[in-house]
Amino acid sequence: MQNEIVMTVKEAVAFVGGFSAPSKMPCRSYSIPAWLCKTGAKLRNVSGSICSKCYALKGNYSFPVVKNALLKRFESINKEKWVSAMTIAINGTESSGYFRWHDSGDIQSLKHLTDICQIAKNLPNIKFWLPTREYSILAKYVKQNGAFPDNLTVRLSALMLNAQPPASIANRLGCVTSGVSDIGFTCPSSAQGNKCLNCRACWNKNVSNVNYKTH
């Protein structure tokens, strides 16, 4: 483990600001403020973009207590011990074998992505899923480090509703895609109580594209 520290699971969970537990998911997730997305913030006012209908800017995500939790996590990602604390926290609390990055928010920087990749390397028995619209940050990582960890499925999220997924960029970067359209695999959750149940397509690198209904 890189930058190994001595910290209990309880201390580690508190350090990183805790996890989110979306009712749809079979596992925990890590959410940060959607209003602080880089690319998403630019797309938010673009008609027809997926970000213009962002689910993470309404509903439960708009409650003050939730906003405070999102900000606490956001503030932790640049702390020196974040990688080690996240590793301890995930390893000590996630028994499903799966983990999702960012049910709210997105990658903030090359360092943030590099740290996420290090956490995946630290926990080879966990399958991680990272949806993102930060294509340029992914390109910088690949140029600097090569392929993403085997247990990290990076999905390039489409920018616009009913648009072709960014397959050519994804192929070049060794990633897969997702979108909101009728192209490729369709998320089955809407037909099963808005839950993943036994489906793990999002975490599966062999599923080239996953499509979701508009939230």
N, C-alpha and C positions, 0 to 999 in steps of 0.2 A: 504494500500500500504506500502510495506516495505521500510524503509529509505526515507520516503516522503520528497519531496523538493518542493520549490516554483520555478517554471520555466514555461515560456510560451511555447506553442507548437513550435513556431519558434526557440526559444532558445534550446529546447530539440532536435529538428531535427538537428540543427547545432552541438550540443554537441556529438551526436552519429555518425555524419558524413553523415547524409542523408540516403536515401533508394535507392535501385535499382528498376527499373520498367521493368522487362523482358516483351517483347511484347507478349509472349505466355501466360503469367499469367493473372488471373482475379484480381490480387492484387499486393501490393508491396512486396518486398523481402529485405533481408539484406545480402550483400555479403562482404566477406573478401578475402584476397589473396589465390588463390588455390595453389600457390607455397609454402605456409606455412602450408599446410595440414600435419598432423602427419603421419597417415597411408598412405594417398595418395602419399606423397613424396616417400615412400618406394616402392609403387606399380608402380610409374610412369615409371620406367625402366624395368618393368616386362612384357615381351611379352604376349599378350592375356588378360592382365588386362584391366578393364574398365578405370582405371586412365591413362593408356598409350595413350588413345584417348581423354583425358580431353578437353572438349570444353572451359573451363574457363582459358585455357592457350593460347588461340589463338583468332583470330577475334577481336571484339571490346575490349575484356578484355586485349589485349596486348597494347592498346594505352596508352601513358604516363598519360594523364588526368584521365583515368579510373584506372590505377595502383595507382595513388596518392590517389584517392577516396577510393580504397580498403584498402590501408595502413592507412588512417585516421580512417576508421571504426575499423580496427584491433587494432589500438593504443587506441581506446576508450573503448574496452571491459573490460579492467582491472581497469578503473577509478571508484572511489568510488560511483559516482552518476549514473553509467550506467544503472542500473535496473530501477531507477525512471525515468531517462530521456527517455529510450526506451518505458516505459509504457506510458508516456505523449505523446511522438512522435507518437506511433502507434495509440493510442486512438484518437488523434487529427487529424490524416490524413487518416486513413484507414476506408472507409465507406462500403467496400464490405463484411466485416465480416470474411475475410480470411487473412492469412499472411504466407509467406514462409521464413524459415530460410535457408540462404546460397545457393543462386543460384551459388555462387562461394565460395569455402572454406569449412571448417568443424569445428566441436567442437575442442577447444584447450586444455581444461582441465576440471576437475570435477567442479571447480568453475564456469567456463563458462557455462556448462550444467545446474548447479544448478540455476544460474542467469536466464537462458532462461526459466526454469520451473517456477521460481518466477514471471517472466513477464506474463506467461500464466495464472498463478493463479490470478494475478492482473487484467487480462482482460478476464473474463469468457465468454464474448459474442463474442470473436474472436476465430476462429478455426485456430490453428497453425499446420504447417507441417514441420517436421525436418528430412531430409534424412541424414544418417551418416554412416561412416565406422568405427567409433571409438567404437567398441563393448566393449572394456575393460572399457572405461569411463562410458558407459551406465550401465555396471554391478556394478561398484562402486556406482553409484547413487542409483540404486535399492537396493543394500545392505544397504546403509545408510538411504534412505528415503522411500523405498517402491515404490508404483506405480507412474507412471507419471501422470500429471494433465489430467483430462478427455478431455479437449479441445486441448491437444497436441498429435498429431499423429506422433509417432517416427517410421521411416522406416529404417530398417537395409539394407543398400545398398550392393548388391553382390560385390565381389572383382573381379571376372573374367567374361569375355564375355561368353554368352551362358552356364552359370553355374547354378546349382540349387541355389535358394535363401537360405540364412541362416535361414531357418524356425525354426529349433530346438532351436537355440540361441534366436531368436525373441520370440518364445513362452515362453521360460524360463524368459525372461525379460518383458513380457507383451507388446511386440511391434509387428509390421508387417514388411513386406519386400518390396524390389524393386530390379530390375535387368535389364539387357539388354539381352533378350532371348525371346523364344516363350512360356515360362512357365507362366500360369495364365493370369490375365487381361492384355490386351495390351492397352497402351496409345493411344487414338484415334486422337491425335493432327495432325499426319501426313496426315490424311484424311480430315482435316478441317482447312487447311491453317496454320498449325503449331501453333494452338491456343487451349487453354483449352475449350473455349466457355462455354457450360453448364456443362462440366464434372468437378467433384470435388473428383474423386476417390482417389487422393493422400492424401487428408485431411480426408478420411473416414476410420476409424479403422475397419469397417466391410469388407473392401476390403483387403484380406490377403496379396496379392502380386500385384504389378503393374510393368509392363515391358515396357521399352522404346526402340526406335530404337537408333542405334549408332549415336551420334551427329557428 
